[in-house]
Amino acid sequence: MAGRFSRRVRGSAKAHGIPVIDCRRGEKKHQIAEEYLATHTVRRGVFLILVARAVAPVWDVFRSAKGIIRHLTKKTAFIGVVRLVRAAWS
């Protein structure tokens, strides 16, 4: 996750007692949530935050001094993906 966003998500999660789990590639996020639910009681709302990275297209944009787009370069990069897992509303 990007620096400021990551710090804010992690800080808010810490303040509210919500665990943040960094996941690796290939891990089944729904299984992690199911295992967590089996061992913890949860209240209504967000009870777990799963953080992963995924490959996505990213564009480098080069502009002139006047702000006109001069050149676009497409590349792939890893981006942060956040999954907020919440309890069902009843």
PDB file of N, CA, C and O in Angstrom, chain B, residues numbered from 101:
ATOM      1  N   MET B 101       0.838  -1.166   0.000  1.00  0.00           N
ATOM      2  CA  MET B 101       0.000   0.000   0.000  1.00  0.00           C
ATOM      3  C   MET B 101       0.891   1.239   0.000  1.00  0.00           C
ATOM      4  O   MET B 101       2.011   1.218   0.508  1.00  0.00           O
ATOM      5  N   ALA B 102       0.375   2.303  -0.573  1.00  0.00           N
ATOM      6  CA  ALA B 102       1.111   3.558  -0.605  1.00  0.00           C
ATOM      7  C   ALA B 102       1.307   4.072   0.814  1.00  0.00           C
ATOM      8  O   ALA B 102       0.486   3.817   1.695  1.00  0.00           O
ATOM      9  N   GLY B 103       2.381   4.784   1.026  1.00  0.00           N
ATOM     10  CA  GLY B 103       2.809   5.207   2.351  1.00  0.00           C
ATOM     11  C   GLY B 103       1.745   5.815   3.240  1.00  0.00           C
ATOM     12  O   GLY B 103       1.438   5.252   4.291  1.00  0.00           O
ATOM     13  N   ARG B 104       1.171   6.947   2.855  1.00  0.00           N
ATOM     14  CA  ARG B 104       0.213   7.640   3.714  1.00  0.00           C
ATOM     15  C   ARG B 104      -1.039   6.806   3.947  1.00  0.00           C
ATOM     16  O   ARG B 104      -1.517   6.705   5.077  1.00  0.00           O
ATOM     17  N   PHE B 105      -1.572   6.208   2.884  1.00  0.00           N
ATOM     18  CA  PHE B 105      -2.766   5.377   3.015  1.00  0.00           C
ATOM     19  C   PHE B 105      -2.490   4.193   3.940  1.00  0.00           C
ATOM     20  O   PHE B 105      -3.305   3.868   4.803  1.00  0.00           O
ATOM     21  N   SER B 106      -1.340   3.556   3.753  1.00  0.00           N
ATOM     22  CA  SER B 106      -0.975   2.410   4.575  1.00  0.00           C
ATOM     23  C   SER B 106      -0.887   2.790   6.046  1.00  0.00           C
ATOM     24  O   SER B 106      -1.416   2.087   6.907  1.00  0.00           O
ATOM     25  N   ARG B 107      -0.224   3.893   6.332  1.00  0.00           N
ATOM     26  CA  ARG B 107      -0.099   4.336   7.727  1.00  0.00           C
ATOM     27  C   ARG B 107      -1.459   4.632   8.344  1.00  0.00           C
ATOM     28  O   ARG B 107      -1.702   4.307   9.506  1.00  0.00           O
ATOM     29  N   ARG B 108      -2.341   5.246   7.570  1.00  0.00           N
ATOM     30  CA  ARG B 108      -3.666   5.577   8.108  1.00  0.00           C
ATOM     31  C   ARG B 108      -4.515   4.332   8.335  1.00  0.00           C
ATOM     32  O   ARG B 108      -5.198   4.231   9.354  1.00  0.00           O
ATOM     33  N   VAL B 109      -4.480   3.389   7.404  1.00  0.00           N
ATOM     34  CA  VAL B 109      -5.245   2.153   7.577  1.00  0.00           C
ATOM     35  C   VAL B 109      -4.720   1.383   8.777  1.00  0.00           C
ATOM     36  O   VAL B 109      -5.497   0.930   9.617  1.00  0.00           O
ATOM     37  N   ARG B 110      -3.408   1.235   8.859  1.00  0.00           N
ATOM     38  CA  ARG B 110      -2.825   0.480   9.977  1.00  0.00           C
ATOM     39  C   ARG B 110      -3.046   1.190  11.316  1.00  0.00           C
ATOM     40  O   ARG B 110      -3.308   0.537  12.326  1.00  0.00           O
ATOM     41  N   GLY B 111      -2.942   2.515  11.327  1.00  0.00           N
ATOM     42  CA  GLY B 111      -3.172   3.271  12.555  1.00  0.00           C
ATOM     43  C   GLY B 111      -4.614   3.171  13.029  1.00  0.00           C
ATOM     44  O   GLY B 111      -4.873   2.992  14.219  1.00  0.00           O
ATOM     45  N   SER B 112      -5.545   3.286  12.100  1.00  0.00           N
ATOM     46  CA  SER B 112      -6.965   3.166  12.448  1.00  0.00           C
ATOM     47  C   SER B 112      -7.287   1.758  12.930  1.00  0.00           C
ATOM     48  O   SER B 112      -8.034   1.578  13.891  1.00  0.00           O
ATOM     49  N   ALA B 113      -6.718   0.763  12.258  1.00  0.00           N
ATOM     50  CA  ALA B 113      -6.954  -0.624  12.675  1.00  0.00           C
ATOM     51  C   ALA B 113      -6.417  -0.867  14.083  1.00  0.00           C
ATOM     52  O   ALA B 113      -7.063  -1.533  14.893  1.00  0.00           O
ATOM     53  N   LYS B 114      -5.242  -0.328  14.369  1.00  0.00           N
ATOM     54  CA  LYS B 114      -4.659  -0.490  15.705  1.00  0.00           C
ATOM     55  C   LYS B 114      -5.525   0.192  16.763  1.00  0.00           C
ATOM     56  O   LYS B 114      -5.745  -0.358  17.843  1.00  0.00           O
ATOM     57  N   ALA B 115      -6.013   1.386  16.449  1.00  0.00           N
ATOM     58  CA  ALA B 115      -6.842   2.129  17.399  1.00  0.00           C
ATOM     59  C   ALA B 115      -8.158   1.420  17.699  1.00  0.00           C
ATOM     60  O   ALA B 115      -8.689   1.540  18.802  1.00  0.00           O
ATOM     61  N   HIS B 116      -8.688   0.678  16.721  1.00  0.00           N
ATOM     62  CA  HIS B 116      -9.961  -0.015  16.895  1.00  0.00           C
ATOM     63  C   HIS B 116      -9.808  -1.506  17.195  1.00  0.00           C
ATOM     64  O   HIS B 116     -10.804  -2.224  17.280  1.00  0.00           O
ATOM     65  N   GLY B 117      -8.571  -1.976  17.354  1.00  0.00           N
ATOM     66  CA  GLY B 117      -8.342  -3.379  17.690  1.00  0.00           C
ATOM     67  C   GLY B 117      -8.640  -4.343  16.556  1.00  0.00           C
ATOM     68  O   GLY B 117      -9.040  -5.482  16.796  1.00  0.00           O
ATOM     69  N   ILE B 118      -8.449  -3.893  15.315  1.00  0.00           N
ATOM     70  CA  ILE B 118      -8.704  -4.732  14.144  1.00  0.00           C
ATOM     71  C   ILE B 118      -7.362  -5.251  13.632  1.00  0.00           C
ATOM     72  O   ILE B 118      -6.480  -4.451  13.322  1.00  0.00           O
ATOM     73  N   PRO B 119      -7.185  -6.578  13.536  1.00  0.00           N
ATOM     74  CA  PRO B 119      -5.914  -7.102  13.050  1.00  0.00           C
ATOM     75  C   PRO B 119      -5.721  -6.848  11.549  1.00  0.00           C
ATOM     76  O   PRO B 119      -6.668  -6.910  10.765  1.00  0.00           O
ATOM     77  N   VAL B 120      -4.469  -6.561  11.173  1.00  0.00           N
ATOM     78  CA  VAL B 120      -4.073  -6.384   9.773  1.00  0.00           C
ATOM     79  C   VAL B 120      -3.126  -7.525   9.442  1.00  0.00           C
ATOM     80  O   VAL B 120      -2.096  -7.685  10.096  1.00  0.00           O
ATOM     81  N   ILE B 121      -3.465  -8.323   8.429  1.00  0.00           N
ATOM     82  CA  ILE B 121      -2.644  -9.470   8.044  1.00  0.00           C
ATOM     83  C   ILE B 121      -2.102  -9.235   6.645  1.00  0.00           C
ATOM     84  O   ILE B 121      -2.868  -9.006   5.709  1.00  0.00           O
ATOM     85  N   ASP B 122      -0.777  -9.292   6.500  1.00  0.00           N
ATOM     86  CA  ASP B 122      -0.134  -9.184   5.192  1.00  0.00           C
ATOM     87  C   ASP B 122      -0.106 -10.567   4.558  1.00  0.00           C
ATOM     88  O   ASP B 122       0.470 -11.502   5.115  1.00  0.00           O
ATOM     89  N   CYS B 123      -0.724 -10.691   3.400  1.00  0.00           N
ATOM     90  CA  CYS B 123      -0.851 -11.984   2.721  1.00  0.00           C
ATOM     91  C   CYS B 123       0.162 -12.098   1.588  1.00  0.00           C
ATOM     92  O   CYS B 123       0.555 -11.108   0.972  1.00  0.00           O
ATOM     93  N   ARG B 124       0.567 -13.329   1.338  1.00  0.00           N
ATOM     94  CA  ARG B 124       1.464 -13.601   0.222  1.00  0.00           C
ATOM     95  C   ARG B 124       0.671 -14.054  -0.981  1.00  0.00           C
ATOM     96  O   ARG B 124      -0.524 -14.337  -0.890  1.00  0.00           O
ATOM     97  N   ARG B 125       1.338 -14.118  -2.085  1.00  0.00           N
ATOM     98  CA  ARG B 125       0.717 -14.569  -3.325  1.00  0.00           C
ATOM     99  C   ARG B 125       0.279 -16.032  -3.181  1.00  0.00           C
ATOM    100  O   ARG B 125       1.019 -16.865  -2.657  1.00  0.00           O
ATOM    101  N   GLY B 126      -0.906 -16.322  -3.645  1.00  0.00           N
ATOM    102  CA  GLY B 126      -1.412 -17.692  -3.619  1.00  0.00           C
ATOM    103  C   GLY B 126      -2.168 -18.064  -2.359  1.00  0.00           C
ATOM    104  O   GLY B 126      -2.821 -19.107  -2.317  1.00  0.00           O
ATOM    105  N   GLU B 127      -2.093 -17.232  -1.333  1.00  0.00           N
ATOM    106  CA  GLU B 127      -2.840 -17.541  -0.118  1.00  0.00           C
ATOM    107  C   GLU B 127      -4.332 -17.315  -0.360  1.00  0.00           C
ATOM    108  O   GLU B 127      -4.725 -16.362  -1.033  1.00  0.00           O
ATOM    109  N   LYS B 128      -5.135 -18.182   0.183  1.00  0.00           N
ATOM    110  CA  LYS B 128      -6.589 -18.085   0.046  1.00  0.00           C
ATOM    111  C   LYS B 128      -7.116 -17.163   1.141  1.00  0.00           C
ATOM    112  O   LYS B 128      -7.197 -17.542   2.310  1.00  0.00           O
ATOM    113  N   LYS B 129      -7.472 -15.947   0.739  1.00  0.00           N
ATOM    114  CA  LYS B 129      -7.879 -14.938   1.711  1.00  0.00           C
ATOM    115  C   LYS B 129      -9.156 -15.338   2.445  1.00  0.00           C
ATOM    116  O   LYS B 129      -9.296 -15.062   3.636  1.00  0.00           O
ATOM    117  N   HIS B 130     -10.086 -15.985   1.747  1.00  0.00           N
ATOM    118  CA  HIS B 130     -11.326 -16.388   2.418  1.00  0.00           C
ATOM    119  C   HIS B 130     -11.059 -17.450   3.486  1.00  0.00           C
ATOM    120  O   HIS B 130     -11.754 -17.496   4.501  1.00  0.00           O
ATOM    121  N   GLN B 131     -10.058 -18.301   3.264  1.00  0.00           N
ATOM    122  CA  GLN B 131      -9.719 -19.310   4.275  1.00  0.00           C
ATOM    123  C   GLN B 131      -9.100 -18.654   5.510  1.00  0.00           C
ATOM    124  O   GLN B 131      -9.355 -19.082   6.635  1.00  0.00           O
ATOM    125  N   ILE B 132      -8.291 -17.622   5.299  1.00  0.00           N
ATOM    126  CA  ILE B 132      -7.711 -16.892   6.426  1.00  0.00           C
ATOM    127  C   ILE B 132      -8.838 -16.278   7.263  1.00  0.00           C
ATOM    128  O   ILE B 132      -8.810 -16.346   8.491  1.00  0.00           O
ATOM    129  N   ALA B 133      -9.819 -15.684   6.601  1.00  0.00           N
ATOM    130  CA  ALA B 133     -10.954 -15.090   7.314  1.00  0.00           C
ATOM    131  C   ALA B 133     -11.777 -16.153   8.036  1.00  0.00           C
ATOM    132  O   ALA B 133     -12.208 -15.934   9.168  1.00  0.00           O
ATOM    133  N   GLU B 134     -12.001 -17.300   7.397  1.00  0.00           N
ATOM    134  CA  GLU B 134     -12.769 -18.376   8.040  1.00  0.00           C
ATOM    135  C   GLU B 134     -12.043 -18.912   9.264  1.00  0.00           C
ATOM    136  O   GLU B 134     -12.677 -19.184  10.284  1.00  0.00           O
ATOM    137  N   GLU B 135     -10.715 -19.071   9.183  1.00  0.00           N
ATOM    138  CA  GLU B 135      -9.941 -19.535  10.335  1.00  0.00           C
ATOM    139  C   GLU B 135     -10.008 -18.522  11.477  1.00  0.00           C
ATOM    140  O   GLU B 135     -10.117 -18.895  12.645  1.00  0.00           O
ATOM    141  N   TYR B 136      -9.942 -17.244  11.128  1.00  0.00           N
ATOM    142  CA  TYR B 136     -10.032 -16.197  12.138  1.00  0.00           C
ATOM    143  C   TYR B 136     -11.395 -16.244  12.823  1.00  0.00           C
ATOM    144  O   TYR B 136     -11.483 -16.140  14.046  1.00  0.00           O
ATOM    145  N   LEU B 137     -12.461 -16.400  12.031  1.00  0.00           N
ATOM    146  CA  LEU B 137     -13.814 -16.466  12.602  1.00  0.00           C
ATOM    147  C   LEU B 137     -13.996 -17.673  13.512  1.00  0.00           C
ATOM    148  O   LEU B 137     -14.729 -17.602  14.498  1.00  0.00           O
ATOM    149  N   ALA B 138     -13.332 -18.780  13.187  1.00  0.00           N
ATOM    150  CA  ALA B 138     -13.474 -19.996  13.993  1.00  0.00           C
ATOM    151  C   ALA B 138     -12.866 -19.829  15.384  1.00  0.00           C
ATOM    152  O   ALA B 138     -13.286 -20.499  16.327  1.00  0.00           O
ATOM    153  N   THR B 139     -11.881 -18.940  15.518  1.00  0.00           N
ATOM    154  CA  THR B 139     -11.181 -18.804  16.796  1.00  0.00           C
ATOM    155  C   THR B 139     -11.494 -17.501  17.534  1.00  0.00           C
ATOM    156  O   THR B 139     -11.035 -17.316  18.661  1.00  0.00           O
ATOM    157  N   HIS B 140     -12.262 -16.599  16.928  1.00  0.00           N
ATOM    158  CA  HIS B 140     -12.572 -15.317  17.554  1.00  0.00           C
ATOM    159  C   HIS B 140     -14.068 -15.011  17.434  1.00  0.00           C
ATOM    160  O   HIS B 140     -14.725 -15.421  16.478  1.00  0.00           O
ATOM    161  N   THR B 141     -14.578 -14.298  18.403  1.00  0.00           N
ATOM    162  CA  THR B 141     -15.942 -13.790  18.277  1.00  0.00           C
ATOM    163  C   THR B 141     -15.842 -12.373  17.733  1.00  0.00           C
ATOM    164  O   THR B 141     -14.979 -11.601  18.150  1.00  0.00           O
ATOM    165  N   VAL B 142     -16.717 -12.037  16.811  1.00  0.00           N
ATOM    166  CA  VAL B 142     -16.640 -10.726  16.174  1.00  0.00           C
ATOM    167  C   VAL B 142     -17.953  -9.979  16.339  1.00  0.00           C
ATOM    168  O   VAL B 142     -19.018 -10.578  16.487  1.00  0.00           O
ATOM    169  N   ARG B 143     -17.849  -8.651  16.309  1.00  0.00           N
ATOM    170  CA  ARG B 143     -19.029  -7.801  16.343  1.00  0.00           C
ATOM    171  C   ARG B 143     -19.378  -7.394  14.922  1.00  0.00           C
ATOM    172  O   ARG B 143     -18.672  -7.726  13.970  1.00  0.00           O
ATOM    173  N   ARG B 144     -20.464  -6.680  14.801  1.00  0.00           N
ATOM    174  CA  ARG B 144     -20.881  -6.195  13.495  1.00  0.00           C
ATOM    175  C   ARG B 144     -19.865  -5.169  12.993  1.00  0.00           C
ATOM    176  O   ARG B 144     -19.388  -4.341  13.769  1.00  0.00           O
ATOM    177  N   GLY B 145     -19.535  -5.217  11.720  1.00  0.00           N
ATOM    178  CA  GLY B 145     -18.598  -4.274  11.120  1.00  0.00           C
ATOM    179  C   GLY B 145     -17.306  -4.961  10.688  1.00  0.00           C
ATOM    180  O   GLY B 145     -17.240  -6.188  10.626  1.00  0.00           O
ATOM    181  N   VAL B 146     -16.293  -4.176  10.393  1.00  0.00           N
ATOM    182  CA  VAL B 146     -15.010  -4.703   9.932  1.00  0.00           C
ATOM    183  C   VAL B 146     -14.308  -5.394  11.091  1.00  0.00           C
ATOM    184  O   VAL B 146     -14.160  -4.807  12.163  1.00  0.00           O
ATOM    185  N   PHE B 147     -13.871  -6.639  10.888  1.00  0.00           N
ATOM    186  CA  PHE B 147     -13.180  -7.360  11.947  1.00  0.00           C
ATOM    187  C   PHE B 147     -11.797  -7.830  11.531  1.00  0.00           C
ATOM    188  O   PHE B 147     -11.056  -8.355  12.362  1.00  0.00           O
ATOM    189  N   LEU B 148     -11.424  -7.655  10.252  1.00  0.00           N
ATOM    190  CA  LEU B 148     -10.141  -8.133   9.765  1.00  0.00           C
ATOM    191  C   LEU B 148      -9.777  -7.369   8.496  1.00  0.00           C
ATOM    192  O   LEU B 148     -10.638  -7.109   7.655  1.00  0.00           O
ATOM    193  N   ILE B 149      -8.494  -7.009   8.359  1.00  0.00           N
ATOM    194  CA  ILE B 149      -8.009  -6.357   7.143  1.00  0.00           C
ATOM    195  C   ILE B 149      -6.901  -7.222   6.564  1.00  0.00           C
ATOM    196  O   ILE B 149      -5.907  -7.512   7.231  1.00  0.00           O
ATOM    197  N   LEU B 150      -7.085  -7.633   5.309  1.00  0.00           N
ATOM    198  CA  LEU B 150      -6.098  -8.443   4.610  1.00  0.00           C
ATOM    199  C   LEU B 150      -5.422  -7.573   3.555  1.00  0.00           C
ATOM    200  O   LEU B 150      -6.097  -6.913   2.765  1.00  0.00           O
ATOM    201  N   VAL B 151      -4.090  -7.573   3.542  1.00  0.00           N
ATOM    202  CA  VAL B 151      -3.322  -6.749   2.619  1.00  0.00           C
ATOM    203  C   VAL B 151      -2.525  -7.671   1.696  1.00  0.00           C
ATOM    204  O   VAL B 151      -1.846  -8.588   2.159  1.00  0.00           O
ATOM    205  N   ALA B 152      -2.612  -7.423   0.399  1.00  0.00           N
ATOM    206  CA  ALA B 152      -1.890  -8.236  -0.581  1.00  0.00           C
ATOM    207  C   ALA B 152      -1.338  -7.317  -1.671  1.00  0.00           C
ATOM    208  O   ALA B 152      -1.605  -6.116  -1.676  1.00  0.00           O
ATOM    209  N   ARG B 153      -0.580  -7.884  -2.576  1.00  0.00           N
ATOM    210  CA  ARG B 153      -0.064  -7.143  -3.721  1.00  0.00           C
ATOM    211  C   ARG B 153      -0.480  -7.871  -4.987  1.00  0.00           C
ATOM    212  O   ARG B 153      -0.527  -9.101  -5.023  1.00  0.00           O
ATOM    213  N   ALA B 154      -0.780  -7.101  -6.026  1.00  0.00           N
ATOM    214  CA  ALA B 154      -1.207  -7.680  -7.300  1.00  0.00           C
ATOM    215  C   ALA B 154      -0.538  -6.927  -8.444  1.00  0.00           C
ATOM    216  O   ALA B 154      -0.194  -5.753  -8.307  1.00  0.00           O
ATOM    217  N   VAL B 155      -0.358  -7.601  -9.559  1.00  0.00           N
ATOM    218  CA  VAL B 155       0.207  -6.975 -10.749  1.00  0.00           C
ATOM    219  C   VAL B 155      -0.911  -6.240 -11.486  1.00  0.00           C
ATOM    220  O   VAL B 155      -1.998  -6.779 -11.693  1.00  0.00           O
ATOM    221  N   ALA B 156      -0.623  -5.002 -11.876  1.00  0.00           N
ATOM    222  CA  ALA B 156      -1.622  -4.207 -12.590  1.00  0.00           C
ATOM    223  C   ALA B 156      -0.909  -3.272 -13.575  1.00  0.00           C
ATOM    224  O   ALA B 156       0.250  -2.914 -13.367  1.00  0.00           O
ATOM    225  N   PRO B 157      -1.604  -2.881 -14.641  1.00  0.00           N
ATOM    226  CA  PRO B 157      -0.992  -1.928 -15.572  1.00  0.00           C
ATOM    227  C   PRO B 157      -0.893  -0.543 -14.943  1.00  0.00           C
ATOM    228  O   PRO B 157      -1.816  -0.080 -14.274  1.00  0.00           O
ATOM    229  N   VAL B 158       0.241   0.104 -15.171  1.00  0.00           N
ATOM    230  CA  VAL B 158       0.489   1.446 -14.654  1.00  0.00           C
ATOM    231  C   VAL B 158       1.028   2.287 -15.805  1.00  0.00           C
ATOM    232  O   VAL B 158       1.796   1.796 -16.632  1.00  0.00           O
ATOM    233  N   TRP B 159       0.629   3.539 -15.856  1.00  0.00           N
ATOM    234  CA  TRP B 159       1.075   4.421 -16.932  1.00  0.00           C
ATOM    235  C   TRP B 159       1.997   5.502 -16.395  1.00  0.00           C
ATOM    236  O   TRP B 159       1.685   6.152 -15.397  1.00  0.00           O
ATOM    237  N   ASP B 160       3.144   5.697 -17.061  1.00  0.00           N
ATOM    238  CA  ASP B 160       4.005   6.849 -16.806  1.00  0.00           C
ATOM    239  C   ASP B 160       3.577   7.927 -17.787  1.00  0.00           C
ATOM    240  O   ASP B 160       3.503   7.688 -18.993  1.00  0.00           O
ATOM    241  N   VAL B 161       3.298   9.103 -17.269  1.00  0.00           N
ATOM    242  CA  VAL B 161       2.828  10.206 -18.106  1.00  0.00           C
ATOM    243  C   VAL B 161       3.890  11.300 -18.106  1.00  0.00           C
ATOM    244  O   VAL B 161       4.309  11.773 -17.050  1.00  0.00           O
ATOM    245  N   PHE B 162       4.318  11.695 -19.300  1.00  0.00           N
ATOM    246  CA  PHE B 162       5.285  12.768 -19.445  1.00  0.00           C
ATOM    247  C   PHE B 162       4.573  13.961 -20.078  1.00  0.00           C
ATOM    248  O   PHE B 162       3.992  13.847 -21.157  1.00  0.00           O
ATOM    249  N   ARG B 163       4.624  15.102 -19.400  1.00  0.00           N
ATOM    250  CA  ARG B 163       3.933  16.297 -19.867  1.00  0.00           C
ATOM    251  C   ARG B 163       4.923  17.390 -20.250  1.00  0.00           C
ATOM    252  O   ARG B 163       6.054  17.433 -19.765  1.00  0.00           O
ATOM    253  N   SER B 164       4.466  18.264 -21.131  1.00  0.00           N
ATOM    254  CA  SER B 164       5.269  19.429 -21.505  1.00  0.00           C
ATOM    255  C   SER B 164       5.149  20.479 -20.400  1.00  0.00           C
ATOM    256  O   SER B 164       4.398  20.297 -19.441  1.00  0.00           O
ATOM    257  N   ALA B 165       5.876  21.555 -20.537  1.00  0.00           N
ATOM    258  CA  ALA B 165       5.816  22.642 -19.558  1.00  0.00           C
ATOM    259  C   ALA B 165       4.419  23.243 -19.474  1.00  0.00           C
ATOM    260  O   ALA B 165       4.035  23.781 -18.436  1.00  0.00           O
ATOM    261  N   LYS B 166       3.657  23.155 -20.560  1.00  0.00           N
ATOM    262  CA  LYS B 166       2.296  23.686 -20.582  1.00  0.00           C
ATOM    263  C   LYS B 166       1.262  22.676 -20.078  1.00  0.00           C
ATOM    264  O   LYS B 166       0.074  22.992 -20.006  1.00  0.00           O
ATOM    265  N   GLY B 167       1.702  21.474 -19.734  1.00  0.00           N
ATOM    266  CA  GLY B 167       0.794  20.465 -19.199  1.00  0.00           C
ATOM    267  C   GLY B 167       0.206  19.519 -20.225  1.00  0.00           C
ATOM    268  O   GLY B 167      -0.650  18.700 -19.893  1.00  0.00           O
ATOM    269  N   ILE B 168       0.654  19.619 -21.468  1.00  0.00           N
ATOM    270  CA  ILE B 168       0.154  18.742 -22.527  1.00  0.00           C
ATOM    271  C   ILE B 168       0.870  17.401 -22.434  1.00  0.00           C
ATOM    272  O   ILE B 168       2.084  17.344 -22.242  1.00  0.00           O
ATOM    273  N   ILE B 169       0.104  16.325 -22.573  1.00  0.00           N
ATOM    274  CA  ILE B 169       0.699  14.986 -22.522  1.00  0.00           C
ATOM    275  C   ILE B 169       1.552  14.783 -23.761  1.00  0.00           C
ATOM    276  O   ILE B 169       1.059  14.878 -24.885  1.00  0.00           O
ATOM    277  N   ARG B 170       2.828  14.502 -23.554  1.00  0.00           N
ATOM    278  CA  ARG B 170       3.764  14.328 -24.650  1.00  0.00           C
ATOM    279  C   ARG B 170       4.042  12.851 -24.944  1.00  0.00           C
ATOM    280  O   ARG B 170       4.242  12.461 -26.095  1.00  0.00           O
ATOM    281  N   HIS B 171       4.052  12.034 -23.877  1.00  0.00           N
ATOM    282  CA  HIS B 171       4.430  10.637 -24.064  1.00  0.00           C
ATOM    283  C   HIS B 171       3.814   9.793 -22.949  1.00  0.00           C
ATOM    284  O   HIS B 171       3.835  10.180 -21.780  1.00  0.00           O
ATOM    285  N   LEU B 172       3.270   8.647 -23.321  1.00  0.00           N
ATOM    286  CA  LEU B 172       2.732   7.686 -22.355  1.00  0.00           C
ATOM    287  C   LEU B 172       3.530   6.402 -22.456  1.00  0.00           C
ATOM    288  O   LEU B 172       3.827   5.930 -23.553  1.00  0.00           O
ATOM    289  N   THR B 173       3.872   5.843 -21.319  1.00  0.00           N
ATOM    290  CA  THR B 173       4.568   4.559 -21.286  1.00  0.00           C
ATOM    291  C   THR B 173       3.788   3.619 -20.382  1.00  0.00           C
ATOM    292  O   THR B 173       3.563   3.920 -19.209  1.00  0.00           O
ATOM    293  N   LYS B 174       3.375   2.483 -20.927  1.00  0.00           N
ATOM    294  CA  LYS B 174       2.642   1.492 -20.135  1.00  0.00           C
ATOM    295  C   LYS B 174       3.634   0.482 -19.584  1.00  0.00           C
ATOM    296  O   LYS B 174       4.521   0.008 -20.295  1.00  0.00           O
ATOM    297  N   LYS B 175       3.472   0.161 -18.314  1.00  0.00           N
ATOM    298  CA  LYS B 175       4.296  -0.867 -17.682  1.00  0.00           C
ATOM    299  C   LYS B 175       3.441  -1.602 -16.666  1.00  0.00           C
ATOM    300  O   LYS B 175       2.339  -1.156 -16.346  1.00  0.00           O
ATOM    301  N   THR B 176       3.923  -2.701 -16.163  1.00  0.00           N
ATOM    302  CA  THR B 176       3.214  -3.420 -15.107  1.00  0.00           C
ATOM    303  C   THR B 176       3.982  -3.235 -13.809  1.00  0.00           C
ATOM    304  O   THR B 176       5.212  -3.194 -13.799  1.00  0.00           O
ATOM    305  N   ALA B 177       3.255  -3.127 -12.740  1.00  0.00           N
ATOM    306  CA  ALA B 177       3.864  -2.940 -11.425  1.00  0.00           C
ATOM    307  C   ALA B 177       2.990  -3.600 -10.378  1.00  0.00           C
ATOM    308  O   ALA B 177       1.817  -3.888 -10.618  1.00  0.00           O
ATOM    309  N   PHE B 178       3.570  -3.836  -9.219  1.00  0.00           N
ATOM    310  CA  PHE B 178       2.803  -4.374  -8.102  1.00  0.00           C
ATOM    311  C   PHE B 178       2.095  -3.222  -7.407  1.00  0.00           C
ATOM    312  O   PHE B 178       2.700  -2.186  -7.131  1.00  0.00           O
ATOM    313  N   ILE B 179       0.822  -3.407  -7.128  1.00  0.00           N
ATOM    314  CA  ILE B 179       0.051  -2.419  -6.388  1.00  0.00           C
ATOM    315  C   ILE B 179      -0.503  -3.085  -5.138  1.00  0.00           C
ATOM    316  O   ILE B 179      -0.661  -4.305  -5.093  1.00  0.00           O
ATOM    317  N   GLY B 180      -0.791  -2.293  -4.142  1.00  0.00           N
ATOM    318  CA  GLY B 180      -1.365  -2.819  -2.911  1.00  0.00           C
ATOM    319  C   GLY B 180      -2.862  -3.027  -3.047  1.00  0.00           C
ATOM    320  O   GLY B 180      -3.562  -2.206  -3.640  1.00  0.00           O
ATOM    321  N   VAL B 181      -3.349  -4.129  -2.497  1.00  0.00           N
ATOM    322  CA  VAL B 181      -4.776  -4.442  -2.515  1.00  0.00           C
ATOM    323  C   VAL B 181      -5.206  -4.643  -1.070  1.00  0.00           C
ATOM    324  O   VAL B 181      -4.598  -5.420  -0.334  1.00  0.00           O
ATOM    325  N   VAL B 182      -6.246  -3.945  -0.674  1.00  0.00           N
ATOM    326  CA  VAL B 182      -6.750  -4.047   0.691  1.00  0.00           C
ATOM    327  C   VAL B 182      -8.122  -4.697   0.658  1.00  0.00           C
ATOM    328  O   VAL B 182      -8.991  -4.288  -0.112  1.00  0.00           O
ATOM    329  N   ARG B 183      -8.316  -5.703   1.490  1.00  0.00           N
ATOM    330  CA  ARG B 183      -9.627  -6.333   1.620  1.00  0.00           C
ATOM    331  C   ARG B 183     -10.105  -6.123   3.043  1.00  0.00           C
ATOM    332  O   ARG B 183      -9.477  -6.581   3.998  1.00  0.00           O
ATOM    333  N   LEU B 184     -11.218  -5.428   3.173  1.00  0.00           N
ATOM    334  CA  LEU B 184     -11.828  -5.232   4.479  1.00  0.00           C
ATOM    335  C   LEU B 184     -12.857  -6.333   4.654  1.00  0.00           C
ATOM    336  O   LEU B 184     -13.811  -6.427   3.880  1.00  0.00           O
ATOM    337  N   VAL B 185     -12.671  -7.154   5.651  1.00  0.00           N
ATOM    338  CA  VAL B 185     -13.585  -8.260   5.901  1.00  0.00           C
ATOM    339  C   VAL B 185     -14.503  -7.840   7.031  1.00  0.00           C
ATOM    340  O   VAL B 185     -14.038  -7.474   8.111  1.00  0.00           O
ATOM    341  N   ARG B 186     -15.812  -7.890   6.787  1.00  0.00           N
ATOM    342  CA  ARG B 186     -16.753  -7.450   7.806  1.00  0.00           C
ATOM    343  C   ARG B 186     -17.755  -8.536   8.122  1.00  0.00           C
ATOM    344  O   ARG B 186     -18.021  -9.422   7.309  1.00  0.00           O
ATOM    345  N   ALA B 187     -18.302  -8.449   9.317  1.00  0.00           N
ATOM    346  CA  ALA B 187     -19.332  -9.401   9.728  1.00  0.00           C
ATOM    347  C   ALA B 187     -20.632  -9.047   9.024  1.00  0.00           C
ATOM    348  O   ALA B 187     -20.876  -7.891   8.680  1.00  0.00           O
ATOM    349  N   ALA B 188     -21.456 -10.059   8.819  1.00  0.00           N
ATOM    350  CA  ALA B 188     -22.742  -9.852   8.145  1.00  0.00           C
ATOM    351  C   ALA B 188     -23.629  -8.957   8.985  1.00  0.00           C
ATOM    352  O   ALA B 188     -23.666  -9.070  10.210  1.00  0.00           O
ATOM    353  N   TRP B 189     -24.347  -8.061   8.310  1.00  0.00           N
ATOM    354  CA  TRP B 189     -25.288  -7.186   9.006  1.00  0.00           C
ATOM    355  C   TRP B 189     -26.567  -7.983   9.263  1.00  0.00           C
ATOM    356  O   TRP B 189     -27.071  -8.676   8.379  1.00  0.00           O
ATOM    357  N   SER B 190     -27.070  -7.875  10.458  1.00  0.00           N
ATOM    358  CA  SER B 190     -28.304  -8.607  10.762  1.00  0.00           C
ATOM    359  C   SER B 190     -29.370  -7.690  11.292  1.00  0.00           C
ATOM    360  O   SER B 190     -30.474  -8.139  11.599  1.00  0.00           O
TER     361      SER B 190
END
